[in-house]
Amino acid sequence: MREAEAAGRRAFWCDGRSVALLMAASLTVMANATISPALPGLERLFDGDPNAAILTRLLVPAPSLMVALVAPFAGLLADRFGRRRLLLGGVLLFVLSGCAGLVLPDLPAIFASRLVLGISVALVMTAQTALIGDYFEGQQRSAFAGLQVSARNFGGFLFISLAGWIALLSPRAPFAIYALPLVFLPFMWQGIVEPALPARSRNGAVEAEGEAHRVWIPTFAALVLLQSVTNMLFFLMPTQLPFLFDARGINSAVMTGMALGALTLAGGCLALLYARVEARIGHGGVFAVGYSAMALGFLLLVLSEALPVSLGGAAMIGSGYALVSPAFVPLALGMAPASRRGLAGGVLTASIFIGQFVSPLISTPWIRSVGYEGMFFGAACLLAAMAMAATVIRWAGPASSASAQQADGT
């Protein structure tokens, strides 16, 4: 079995389509967090703007809001006009809007460019998700979903670390990192081929595919909701962990950097093992183990202020998320008919960023009621309940699990 897995990984790296899609995956983390180290410098650079404090803080989440709004419509475009054009056009828009901060004269203009950057991310992520469904099937699709999450984690670690050093030169300098996809573009142009899709009618609508596919919508909606909740809980780490450390009188900047570094690296490593774990315990088992690890991680952050325990808790959260996150893609693409994979990819992409966007909106009043430690403990309890539900579903519904896996292979 290990020889087959190794052969499968080698096949991915020898496949131009796979390499191009992994390059595209690495861009998604770059979109938001790359300029984070430069925010204090940007606030000082534009201190003449009375809204400088709020605008600089909105530069990071601005792309997420636009992805959440635009991704479903990008999915419709992918189904109607094709995935390749959407992906390549999104990468070009990504470079232009991302690098715009190098030359734009004021913060409102930079903020507008960040909104456009969110549109480009929606185009790239939606087309990429649909192409995974078009290019791969069954276990290959699951294995590639794990590689995709790993590419995001390692890419994020690399780009954010690079931005931290470049920001020492100038607060505008990290915007230059958004030009890196120009290096990727020739590989994407060569590697991404438009898949053969079902016949289309003259007005562009895909012809009906039969009554059997209609049942996918309610199940898909439940999966989308679960992914949104998962990302809402996971996003407590970058948004609220610094304040937990600060409330304890700990150097929040140093500790947060170390904890998020442990989270990212652990997640990147575990995502590489996703296909092997999923093959052994199935999707239900993956959700049970992943949510259990996340619950334990949040609990460790509450129980002790010691550095090793905090880093271990962050690593557990990153590892659990890295197991759970890739499962959504093959499940969703297995449910959706081929002609609706663009729409499915768009909605799936939107749910990630909706979860990220609402996370601070939900957690802030939650913290006012119970404090930071109470909120993190509540997150641990909710994740433990989700793990228990996944365990019950896995053992009580083997037939359902088998049918889901069969659908994933079709």
KEROTOR-237675 format. One record per residue (C-alpha): residue number from 1; residue in one letter; y, x, z. Coordinates in Angstrom, 3 decimals. Layout:
timi->NUM, keba->a, py->Y, px->X, pz->Z
...
//
This chain:
timi->1, keba->m, py->0.000, px->0.000, pz->0.000
timi->2, keba->r, py->2.369, px->2.872, pz->0.865
timi->3, keba->e, py->1.666, px->4.469, pz->-2.514
timi->4, keba->a, py->2.571, px->1.187, pz->-4.216
timi->5, keba->e, py->5.814, px->0.965, pz->-2.210
timi->6, keba->a, py->6.704, px->4.566, pz->-3.071
timi->7, keba->a, py->6.004, px->3.871, pz->-6.735
timi->8, keba->g, py->8.193, px->0.773, pz->-6.518
timi->9, keba->r, py->11.096, px->2.755, pz->-5.052
timi->10, keba->r, py->10.749, px->5.404, pz->-7.760
timi->11, keba->a, py->10.772, px->2.635, pz->-10.361
timi->12, keba->f, py->14.087, px->1.338, pz->-8.978
timi->13, keba->w, py->15.713, px->4.770, pz->-9.181
timi->14, keba->c, py->14.455, px->5.225, pz->-12.748
timi->15, keba->d, py->15.786, px->1.824, pz->-13.793
timi->16, keba->g, py->19.394, px->1.933, pz->-14.998
timi->17, keba->r, py->19.872, px->-1.698, pz->-14.030
timi->18, keba->s, py->18.888, px->-1.000, pz->-10.412
timi->19, keba->v, py->21.149, px->2.033, pz->-10.087
timi->20, keba->a, py->24.093, px->0.095, pz->-11.541
timi->21, keba->l, py->23.573, px->-2.832, pz->-9.157
timi->22, keba->l, py->23.358, px->-0.514, pz->-6.144
timi->23, keba->m, py->26.628, px->1.097, pz->-7.220
timi->24, keba->a, py->28.175, px->-2.370, pz->-7.338
timi->25, keba->a, py->26.777, px->-3.155, pz->-3.873
timi->26, keba->s, py->28.481, px->-0.111, pz->-2.369
timi->27, keba->l, py->31.896, px->-1.499, pz->-3.377
timi->28, keba->t, py->31.763, px->-4.563, pz->-1.144
timi->29, keba->v, py->32.264, px->-2.770, pz->2.182
timi->30, keba->m, py->34.913, px->-0.538, pz->0.592
timi->31, keba->a, py->37.032, px->-3.603, pz->-0.189
timi->32, keba->n, py->37.932, px->-4.519, pz->3.385
timi->33, keba->a, py->37.634, px->-1.601, pz->5.747
timi->34, keba->t, py->38.659, px->1.413, pz->3.652
timi->35, keba->i, py->42.331, px->1.131, pz->4.590
timi->36, keba->s, py->41.682, px->0.456, pz->8.300
timi->37, keba->p, py->42.453, px->4.045, pz->9.385
timi->38, keba->a, py->45.807, px->3.853, pz->7.568
timi->39, keba->l, py->47.074, px->0.632, pz->9.181
timi->40, keba->p, py->49.191, px->2.246, pz->11.929
timi->41, keba->g, py->50.757, px->4.592, pz->9.368
timi->42, keba->l, py->51.505, px->1.709, pz->7.002
timi->43, keba->e, py->53.183, px->-0.207, pz->9.811
timi->44, keba->r, py->55.433, px->2.785, pz->10.525
timi->45, keba->l, py->56.068, px->3.345, pz->6.798
timi->46, keba->f, py->57.368, px->-0.216, pz->6.385
timi->47, keba->d, py->58.965, px->-0.581, pz->9.823
timi->48, keba->g, py->62.054, px->-2.031, pz->8.165
timi->49, keba->d, py->60.096, px->-5.187, pz->7.328
timi->50, keba->p, py->60.397, px->-7.709, pz->10.195
timi->51, keba->n, py->56.864, px->-8.939, pz->9.410
timi->52, keba->a, py->55.318, px->-5.464, pz->9.240
timi->53, keba->a, py->53.126, px->-5.933, pz->12.328
timi->54, keba->i, py->51.417, px->-9.112, pz->11.129
timi->55, keba->l, py->51.218, px->-8.132, pz->7.458
timi->56, keba->t, py->49.514, px->-4.803, pz->8.142
timi->57, keba->r, py->46.904, px->-6.564, pz->10.274
timi->58, keba->l, py->46.277, px->-9.103, pz->7.515
timi->59, keba->l, py->45.594, px->-6.426, pz->4.882
timi->60, keba->v, py->41.975, px->-5.982, pz->6.028
timi->61, keba->p, py->40.812, px->-9.651, pz->6.205
timi->62, keba->a, py->42.841, px->-10.818, pz->3.180
timi->63, keba->p, py->40.096, px->-10.006, pz->0.623
timi->64, keba->s, py->37.498, px->-11.904, pz->2.713
timi->65, keba->l, py->39.529, px->-15.101, pz->2.541
timi->66, keba->m, py->39.802, px->-14.894, pz->-1.240
timi->67, keba->v, py->36.085, px->-14.149, pz->-1.652
timi->68, keba->a, py->35.236, px->-17.240, pz->0.388
timi->69, keba->l, py->37.510, px->-19.393, pz->-1.783
timi->70, keba->v, py->36.711, px->-17.933, pz->-5.208
timi->71, keba->a, py->33.008, px->-16.994, pz->-5.112
timi->72, keba->p, py->31.573, px->-20.485, pz->-5.842
timi->73, keba->f, py->33.820, px->-20.781, pz->-8.912
timi->74, keba->a, py->32.816, px->-17.263, pz->-9.951
timi->75, keba->g, py->29.215, px->-18.473, pz->-9.797
timi->76, keba->l, py->29.989, px->-21.273, pz->-12.226
timi->77, keba->l, py->31.605, px->-18.741, pz->-14.574
timi->78, keba->a, py->28.542, px->-16.493, pz->-14.327
timi->79, keba->d, py->26.267, px->-19.388, pz->-15.311
timi->80, keba->r, py->28.481, px->-20.408, pz->-18.208
timi->81, keba->f, py->29.742, px->-17.118, pz->-19.678
timi->82, keba->g, py->27.184, px->-14.585, pz->-18.491
timi->83, keba->r, py->26.777, px->-12.088, pz->-15.666
timi->84, keba->r, py->27.543, px->-8.788, pz->-17.412
timi->85, keba->r, py->31.117, px->-9.596, pz->-18.426
timi->86, keba->l, py->31.838, px->-10.979, pz->-14.963
timi->87, keba->l, py->30.538, px->-7.847, pz->-13.224
timi->88, keba->l, py->32.287, px->-5.318, pz->-15.463
timi->89, keba->g, py->35.539, px->-7.289, pz->-15.449
timi->90, keba->g, py->35.348, px->-7.543, pz->-11.668
timi->91, keba->v, py->34.946, px->-3.769, pz->-11.317
timi->92, keba->l, py->37.998, px->-3.104, pz->-13.508
timi->93, keba->l, py->40.058, px->-5.617, pz->-11.508
timi->94, keba->f, py->38.751, px->-3.982, pz->-8.317
timi->95, keba->v, py->40.126, px->-0.584, pz->-9.387
timi->96, keba->l, py->43.511, px->-1.934, pz->-10.495
timi->97, keba->s, py->44.145, px->-4.148, pz->-7.468
timi->98, keba->g, py->42.704, px->-1.654, pz->-4.986
timi->99, keba->c, py->44.793, px->1.282, pz->-6.217
timi->100, keba->a, py->47.953, px->-0.832, pz->-6.466
timi->101, keba->g, py->48.860, px->0.050, pz->-2.872
timi->102, keba->l, py->49.632, px->3.581, pz->-4.050
timi->103, keba->v, py->52.738, px->2.444, pz->-5.940
timi->104, keba->l, py->53.732, px->-1.065, pz->-4.781
timi->105, keba->p, py->57.164, px->-1.017, pz->-3.108
timi->106, keba->d, py->56.661, px->-3.245, pz->-0.054
timi->107, keba->l, py->54.113, px->-4.886, pz->2.236
timi->108, keba->p, py->54.262, px->-8.402, pz->0.724
timi->109, keba->a, py->53.365, px->-6.915, pz->-2.677
timi->110, keba->i, py->50.523, px->-4.887, pz->-1.152
timi->111, keba->f, py->49.288, px->-8.009, pz->0.629
timi->112, keba->a, py->49.263, px->-9.876, pz->-2.706
timi->113, keba->s, py->47.258, px->-7.042, pz->-4.269
timi->114, keba->r, py->44.713, px->-7.397, pz->-1.457
timi->115, keba->l, py->44.278, px->-11.065, pz->-2.337
timi->116, keba->v, py->43.606, px->-10.082, pz->-5.950
timi->117, keba->l, py->41.142, px->-7.490, pz->-4.651
timi->118, keba->g, py->39.256, px->-10.340, pz->-2.971
timi->119, keba->i, py->38.974, px->-12.114, pz->-6.332
timi->120, keba->s, py->37.464, px->-8.978, pz->-7.854
timi->121, keba->v, py->34.922, px->-8.699, pz->-5.005
timi->122, keba->a, py->33.934, px->-12.326, pz->-5.561
timi->123, keba->l, py->33.289, px->-11.620, pz->-9.241
timi->124, keba->v, py->31.271, px->-8.458, pz->-8.536
timi->125, keba->m, py->29.155, px->-9.820, pz->-5.675
timi->126, keba->t, py->28.404, px->-13.115, pz->-7.389
timi->127, keba->a, py->27.336, px->-11.498, pz->-10.666
timi->128, keba->q, py->25.329, px->-8.876, pz->-8.800
timi->129, keba->t, py->23.399, px->-11.443, pz->-6.749
timi->130, keba->a, py->22.610, px->-13.511, pz->-9.840
timi->131, keba->l, py->21.410, px->-10.396, pz->-11.690
timi->132, keba->i, py->19.024, px->-9.515, pz->-8.859
timi->133, keba->g, py->17.400, px->-12.902, pz->-9.416
timi->134, keba->d, py->17.353, px->-12.396, pz->-13.182
timi->135, keba->y, py->15.956, px->-8.847, pz->-13.181
timi->136, keba->f, py->13.402, px->-8.959, pz->-10.345
timi->137, keba->e, py->10.740, px->-11.295, pz->-8.983
timi->138, keba->g, py->8.656, px->-11.656, pz->-5.841
timi->139, keba->q, py->8.208, px->-8.509, pz->-3.754
timi->140, keba->q, py->10.409, px->-6.492, pz->-6.109
timi->141, keba->r, py->13.277, px->-8.859, pz->-5.384
timi->142, keba->s, py->12.790, px->-8.490, pz->-1.617
timi->143, keba->a, py->12.566, px->-4.705, pz->-1.865
timi->144, keba->f, py->15.765, px->-4.506, pz->-3.893
timi->145, keba->a, py->17.592, px->-6.801, pz->-1.448
timi->146, keba->g, py->16.816, px->-4.264, pz->1.287
timi->147, keba->l, py->18.093, px->-1.383, pz->-0.850
timi->148, keba->q, py->21.252, px->-3.371, pz->-1.539
timi->149, keba->v, py->22.040, px->-3.774, pz->2.168
timi->150, keba->s, py->21.293, px->-0.096, pz->2.736
timi->151, keba->a, py->23.683, px->0.871, pz->-0.078
timi->152, keba->r, py->26.390, px->-1.244, pz->1.528
timi->153, keba->n, py->25.911, px->0.396, pz->4.931
timi->154, keba->f, py->25.775, px->3.978, pz->3.708
timi->155, keba->g, py->28.596, px->3.364, pz->1.239
timi->156, keba->g, py->30.732, px->1.858, pz->3.989
timi->157, keba->f, py->30.063, px->4.792, pz->6.303
timi->158, keba->l, py->31.000, px->7.269, pz->3.555
timi->159, keba->f, py->34.125, px->5.498, pz->2.312
timi->160, keba->i, py->35.527, px->4.680, pz->5.765
timi->161, keba->s, py->34.935, px->8.246, pz->6.992
timi->162, keba->l, py->36.623, px->9.615, pz->3.864
timi->163, keba->a, py->39.555, px->7.235, pz->4.350
timi->164, keba->g, py->40.018, px->8.464, pz->7.922
timi->165, keba->w, py->40.514, px->12.030, pz->6.733
timi->166, keba->i, py->42.685, px->11.102, pz->3.737
timi->167, keba->a, py->44.919, px->8.904, pz->5.910
timi->168, keba->l, py->46.043, px->12.094, pz->7.707
timi->169, keba->l, py->47.776, px->13.117, pz->4.462
timi->170, keba->s, py->49.599, px->9.848, pz->3.827
timi->171, keba->p, py->49.153, px->6.187, pz->4.853
timi->172, keba->r, py->49.072, px->5.308, pz->1.160
timi->173, keba->a, py->46.417, px->7.892, pz->0.285
timi->174, keba->p, py->43.331, px->5.758, pz->1.176
timi->175, keba->f, py->44.252, px->3.356, pz->-1.624
timi->176, keba->a, py->43.239, px->6.134, pz->-4.040
timi->177, keba->i, py->39.607, px->5.700, pz->-2.916
timi->178, keba->y, py->39.542, px->2.437, pz->-4.863
timi->179, keba->a, py->39.593, px->4.504, pz->-8.063
timi->180, keba->l, py->36.066, px->5.827, pz->-7.360
timi->181, keba->p, py->34.373, px->2.911, pz->-9.211
timi->182, keba->l, py->35.753, px->4.413, pz->-12.426
timi->183, keba->v, py->33.020, px->7.012, pz->-11.988
timi->184, keba->f, py->30.448, px->4.231, pz->-11.686
timi->185, keba->l, py->31.716, px->2.201, pz->-14.633
timi->186, keba->p, py->29.969, px->4.154, pz->-17.458
timi->187, keba->f, py->26.622, px->3.778, pz->-15.647
timi->188, keba->m, py->27.244, px->0.056, pz->-15.161
timi->189, keba->w, py->28.262, px->-0.373, pz->-18.795
timi->190, keba->q, py->25.047, px->1.309, pz->-19.898
timi->191, keba->g, py->22.696, px->-0.130, pz->-17.284
timi->192, keba->i, py->23.741, px->-3.775, pz->-16.963
timi->193, keba->v, py->22.264, px->-5.925, pz->-19.727
timi->194, keba->e, py->22.789, px->-9.632, pz->-20.084
timi->195, keba->p, py->19.569, px->-11.469, pz->-19.174
timi->196, keba->a, py->18.119, px->-14.211, pz->-21.349
timi->197, keba->l, py->19.065, px->-17.529, pz->-19.758
timi->198, keba->p, py->17.899, px->-21.091, pz->-20.521
timi->199, keba->a, py->19.318, px->-22.772, pz->-23.591
timi->200, keba->r, py->22.873, px->-24.059, pz->-23.302
timi->201, keba->s, py->24.413, px->-27.107, pz->-24.893
timi->202, keba->r, py->27.573, px->-26.896, pz->-27.011
timi->203, keba->n, py->29.907, px->-27.694, pz->-24.133
timi->204, keba->g, py->28.429, px->-24.788, pz->-22.142
timi->205, keba->a, py->26.481, px->-26.824, pz->-19.633
timi->206, keba->v, py->22.910, px->-25.752, pz->-18.969
timi->207, keba->e, py->20.326, px->-28.304, pz->-20.083
timi->208, keba->a, py->18.491, px->-30.207, pz->-17.362
timi->209, keba->e, py->15.517, px->-28.342, pz->-15.943
timi->210, keba->g, py->13.580, px->-31.263, pz->-14.514
timi->211, keba->e, py->13.315, px->-33.225, pz->-11.336
timi->212, keba->a, py->11.368, px->-30.496, pz->-9.523
timi->213, keba->h, py->14.468, px->-28.351, pz->-9.038
timi->214, keba->r, py->16.552, px->-31.023, pz->-7.311
timi->215, keba->v, py->14.858, px->-30.485, pz->-3.967
timi->216, keba->w, py->16.321, px->-26.965, pz->-3.683
timi->217, keba->i, py->19.817, px->-28.143, pz->-2.780
timi->218, keba->p, py->19.305, px->-29.374, pz->0.855
timi->219, keba->t, py->17.160, px->-26.367, pz->1.769
timi->220, keba->f, py->19.631, px->-24.013, pz->0.110
timi->221, keba->a, py->22.508, px->-25.622, pz->2.037
timi->222, keba->a, py->20.668, px->-25.033, pz->5.333
timi->223, keba->l, py->20.055, px->-21.396, pz->4.379
timi->224, keba->v, py->23.738, px->-20.925, pz->3.499
timi->225, keba->l, py->24.772, px->-22.375, pz->6.881
timi->226, keba->l, py->22.370, px->-20.029, pz->8.681
timi->227, keba->q, py->23.778, px->-17.018, pz->6.831
timi->228, keba->s, py->27.315, px->-18.033, pz->7.724
timi->229, keba->v, py->26.434, px->-18.338, pz->11.442
timi->230, keba->t, py->24.610, px->-14.989, pz->11.310
timi->231, keba->n, py->27.662, px->-13.239, pz->9.863
timi->232, keba->m, py->29.987, px->-14.990, pz->12.292
timi->233, keba->l, py->27.985, px->-13.534, pz->15.209
timi->234, keba->f, py->27.610, px->-10.111, pz->13.600
timi->235, keba->f, py->31.367, px->-9.878, pz->12.941
timi->236, keba->l, py->32.008, px->-10.063, pz->16.680
timi->237, keba->m, py->31.287, px->-6.324, pz->16.659
timi->238, keba->p, py->34.240, px->-5.056, pz->14.566
timi->239, keba->t, py->36.638, px->-7.781, pz->15.755
timi->240, keba->q, py->35.959, px->-8.052, pz->19.514
timi->241, keba->l, py->34.073, px->-4.927, pz->20.599
timi->242, keba->p, py->37.272, px->-2.793, pz->20.823
timi->243, keba->f, py->38.772, px->-5.345, pz->23.204
timi->244, keba->l, py->35.604, px->-5.397, pz->25.350
timi->245, keba->f, py->35.880, px->-1.617, pz->25.776
timi->246, keba->d, py->39.620, px->-1.858, pz->26.403
timi->247, keba->a, py->39.103, px->-4.524, pz->29.098
timi->248, keba->r, py->36.713, px->-2.119, pz->30.850
timi->249, keba->g, py->39.305, px->0.664, pz->30.799
timi->250, keba->i, py->37.338, px->2.738, pz->28.264
timi->251, keba->n, py->38.911, px->4.669, pz->25.384
timi->252, keba->s, py->38.441, px->1.852, pz->22.881
timi->253, keba->a, py->39.291, px->3.829, pz->19.727
timi->254, keba->v, py->36.702, px->6.546, pz->20.343
timi->255, keba->m, py->34.006, px->4.221, pz->21.680
timi->256, keba->t, py->34.472, px->1.667, pz->18.919
timi->257, keba->g, py->34.217, px->4.359, pz->16.254
timi->258, keba->m, py->31.026, px->5.731, pz->17.794
timi->259, keba->a, py->29.487, px->2.280, pz->18.301
timi->260, keba->l, py->30.255, px->1.068, pz->14.774
timi->261, keba->g, py->28.987, px->4.362, pz->13.385
timi->262, keba->a, py->25.696, px->3.859, pz->15.255
timi->263, keba->l, py->25.550, px->0.262, pz->14.003
timi->264, keba->t, py->26.132, px->1.233, pz->10.369
timi->265, keba->l, py->23.709, px->4.160, pz->10.294
timi->266, keba->a, py->20.931, px->2.246, pz->12.075
timi->267, keba->g, py->21.402, px->-0.671, pz->9.711
timi->268, keba->g, py->21.298, px->1.544, pz->6.650
timi->269, keba->c, py->18.032, px->3.137, pz->7.756
timi->270, keba->l, py->16.322, px->-0.127, pz->8.755
timi->271, keba->a, py->17.314, px->-1.826, pz->5.509
timi->272, keba->l, py->15.241, px->0.777, pz->3.659
timi->273, keba->l, py->12.173, px->-0.516, pz->5.518
timi->274, keba->y, py->12.904, px->-4.194, pz->4.867
timi->275, keba->a, py->10.380, px->-4.655, pz->2.051
timi->276, keba->r, py->7.562, px->-3.105, pz->4.098
timi->277, keba->v, py->8.360, px->-5.272, pz->7.150
timi->278, keba->e, py->8.714, px->-8.469, pz->5.101
timi->279, keba->a, py->5.406, px->-7.830, pz->3.339
timi->280, keba->r, py->3.632, px->-7.613, pz->6.704
timi->281, keba->i, py->5.228, px->-10.439, pz->8.703
timi->282, keba->g, py->6.878, px->-12.679, pz->6.095
timi->283, keba->h, py->10.378, px->-14.103, pz->6.056
timi->284, keba->g, py->9.846, px->-16.099, pz->9.263
timi->285, keba->g, py->8.751, px->-12.974, pz->11.092
timi->286, keba->v, py->11.729, px->-11.047, pz->9.734
timi->287, keba->f, py->14.139, px->-13.644, pz->11.114
timi->288, keba->a, py->12.340, px->-13.689, pz->14.484
timi->289, keba->v, py->12.367, px->-9.888, pz->14.855
timi->290, keba->g, py->15.876, px->-9.435, pz->13.459
timi->291, keba->y, py->17.516, px->-12.066, pz->15.647
timi->292, keba->s, py->15.607, px->-10.761, pz->18.682
timi->293, keba->a, py->16.946, px->-7.255, pz->18.053
timi->294, keba->m, py->20.501, px->-8.565, pz->17.683
timi->295, keba->a, py->20.152, px->-10.600, pz->20.895
timi->296, keba->l, py->18.912, px->-7.545, pz->22.798
timi->297, keba->g, py->21.775, px->-5.476, pz->21.409
timi->298, keba->f, py->24.436, px->-7.913, pz->22.600
timi->299, keba->l, py->22.707, px->-8.124, pz->25.990
timi->300, keba->l, py->22.739, px->-4.326, pz->26.370
timi->301, keba->l, py->26.490, px->-4.278, pz->25.703
timi->302, keba->v, py->26.959, px->-6.728, pz->28.577
timi->303, keba->l, py->24.568, px->-5.144, pz->31.081
timi->304, keba->s, py->25.904, px->-1.588, pz->31.125
timi->305, keba->e, py->29.055, px->0.385, pz->30.378
timi->306, keba->a, py->27.129, px->3.651, pz->29.943
timi->307, keba->l, py->27.668, px->5.358, pz->26.595
timi->308, keba->p, py->23.950, px->5.664, pz->25.643
timi->309, keba->v, py->23.345, px->1.981, pz->26.438
timi->310, keba->s, py->26.391, px->0.854, pz->24.456
timi->311, keba->l, py->25.389, px->2.955, pz->21.467
timi->312, keba->g, py->21.810, px->1.696, pz->21.749
timi->313, keba->g, py->23.049, px->-1.893, pz->21.844
timi->314, keba->a, py->25.199, px->-1.359, pz->18.745
timi->315, keba->a, py->22.260, px->0.268, pz->16.944
timi->316, keba->m, py->20.015, px->-2.687, pz->17.847
timi->317, keba->i, py->22.570, px->-5.140, pz->16.452
timi->318, keba->g, py->22.889, px->-3.123, pz->13.249
timi->319, keba->s, py->19.118, px->-2.854, pz->12.909
timi->320, keba->g, py->18.540, px->-6.554, pz->13.490
timi->321, keba->y, py->21.228, px->-7.545, pz->11.015
timi->322, keba->a, py->19.792, px->-5.122, pz->8.449
timi->323, keba->l, py->16.436, px->-6.906, pz->8.718
timi->324, keba->v, py->17.858, px->-10.425, pz->8.551
timi->325, keba->s, py->20.569, px->-9.957, pz->5.937
timi->326, keba->p, py->18.362, px->-8.998, pz->2.938
timi->327, keba->a, py->16.100, px->-12.018, pz->3.499
timi->328, keba->f, py->18.749, px->-14.505, pz->2.422
timi->329, keba->v, py->18.964, px->-13.194, pz->-1.149
timi->330, keba->p, py->15.294, px->-13.523, pz->-2.227
timi->331, keba->l, py->14.927, px->-16.842, pz->-0.407
timi->332, keba->a, py->18.020, px->-18.333, pz->-2.055
timi->333, keba->l, py->17.209, px->-16.983, pz->-5.507
timi->334, keba->g, py->13.629, px->-18.214, pz->-5.161
timi->335, keba->m, py->14.907, px->-21.733, pz->-4.474
timi->336, keba->a, py->17.535, px->-21.948, pz->-7.203
timi->337, keba->p, py->16.567, px->-22.634, pz->-10.827
timi->338, keba->a, py->17.315, px->-19.772, pz->-13.211
timi->339, keba->s, py->20.274, px->-21.562, pz->-14.775
timi->340, keba->r, py->21.924, px->-22.019, pz->-11.366
timi->341, keba->r, py->21.511, px->-18.503, pz->-9.982
timi->342, keba->g, py->25.175, px->-17.741, pz->-10.623
timi->343, keba->l, py->26.264, px->-20.750, pz->-8.574
timi->344, keba->a, py->23.697, px->-19.919, pz->-5.872
timi->345, keba->g, py->24.942, px->-16.329, pz->-5.754
timi->346, keba->g, py->28.552, px->-17.495, pz->-5.505
timi->347, keba->v, py->27.902, px->-19.905, pz->-2.644
timi->348, keba->l, py->25.740, px->-17.327, pz->-0.871
timi->349, keba->t, py->28.522, px->-14.752, pz->-1.210
timi->350, keba->a, py->31.129, px->-17.225, pz->0.045
timi->351, keba->s, py->29.062, px->-18.015, pz->3.133
timi->352, keba->i, py->29.101, px->-14.346, pz->4.199
timi->353, keba->f, py->32.877, px->-14.156, pz->4.105
timi->354, keba->i, py->33.399, px->-17.605, pz->5.589
timi->355, keba->g, py->31.359, px->-16.430, pz->8.580
timi->356, keba->q, py->33.484, px->-13.283, pz->8.838
timi->357, keba->f, py->36.739, px->-15.221, pz->8.519
timi->358, keba->v, py->35.942, px->-17.874, pz->11.153
timi->359, keba->s, py->34.450, px->-15.355, pz->13.606
timi->360, keba->p, py->37.743, px->-14.460, pz->15.342
timi->361, keba->l, py->38.918, px->-18.089, pz->15.129
timi->362, keba->i, py->35.843, px->-19.230, pz->17.083
timi->363, keba->s, py->35.489, px->-16.248, pz->19.411
timi->364, keba->t, py->39.122, px->-16.167, pz->20.596
timi->365, keba->p, py->39.065, px->-19.527, pz->22.453
timi->366, keba->w, py->35.517, px->-18.711, pz->23.544
timi->367, keba->i, py->36.847, px->-15.531, pz->25.200
timi->368, keba->r, py->39.666, px->-17.437, pz->26.890
timi->369, keba->s, py->37.053, px->-19.651, pz->28.540
timi->370, keba->v, py->34.448, px->-17.112, pz->29.662
timi->371, keba->g, py->35.887, px->-13.629, pz->29.062
timi->372, keba->y, py->34.614, px->-10.878, pz->26.784
timi->373, keba->e, py->31.368, px->-10.264, pz->28.647
timi->374, keba->g, py->30.676, px->-13.997, pz->28.833
timi->375, keba->m, py->31.239, px->-14.338, pz->25.097
timi->376, keba->f, py->28.909, px->-11.436, pz->24.274
timi->377, keba->f, py->26.285, px->-12.848, pz->26.653
timi->378, keba->g, py->26.628, px->-16.265, pz->24.983
timi->379, keba->a, py->26.108, px->-14.626, pz->21.581
timi->380, keba->a, py->22.935, px->-12.978, pz->22.935
timi->381, keba->c, py->21.642, px->-16.350, pz->24.150
timi->382, keba->l, py->22.399, px->-18.051, pz->20.822
timi->383, keba->l, py->20.627, px->-15.295, pz->18.876
timi->384, keba->a, py->17.638, px->-15.477, pz->21.236
timi->385, keba->a, py->17.422, px->-19.221, pz->20.579
timi->386, keba->m, py->17.562, px->-18.558, pz->16.820
timi->387, keba->a, py->14.758, px->-15.993, pz->17.201
timi->388, keba->m, py->12.633, px->-18.500, pz->19.120
timi->389, keba->a, py->13.222, px->-21.163, pz->16.460
timi->390, keba->a, py->12.194, px->-18.720, pz->13.729
timi->391, keba->t, py->9.045, px->-17.858, pz->15.686
timi->392, keba->v, py->8.118, px->-21.529, pz->16.120
timi->393, keba->i, py->8.726, px->-22.271, pz->12.435
timi->394, keba->r, py->6.665, px->-19.249, pz->11.389
timi->395, keba->w, py->3.628, px->-20.151, pz->13.495
timi->396, keba->a, py->3.882, px->-23.954, pz->13.282
timi->397, keba->g, py->4.451, px->-24.167, pz->9.531
timi->398, keba->p, py->2.237, px->-21.687, pz->7.714
timi->399, keba->a, py->1.963, px->-23.985, pz->4.727
timi->400, keba->s, py->5.715, px->-24.178, pz->4.483
timi->401, keba->s, py->5.982, px->-20.395, pz->4.760
timi->402, keba->a, py->3.398, px->-19.909, pz->2.045
timi->403, keba->s, py->5.172, px->-22.280, pz->-0.286
timi->404, keba->a, py->8.474, px->-20.474, pz->0.314
timi->405, keba->q, py->6.916, px->-17.145, pz->-0.513
timi->406, keba->q, py->5.299, px->-18.641, pz->-3.614
timi->407, keba->a, py->8.695, px->-19.972, pz->-4.707
timi->408, keba->d, py->10.175, px->-16.542, pz->-4.202
timi->409, keba->g, py->7.640, px->-15.087, pz->-6.559
timi->410, keba->t, py->8.333, px->-17.539, pz->-9.341
//
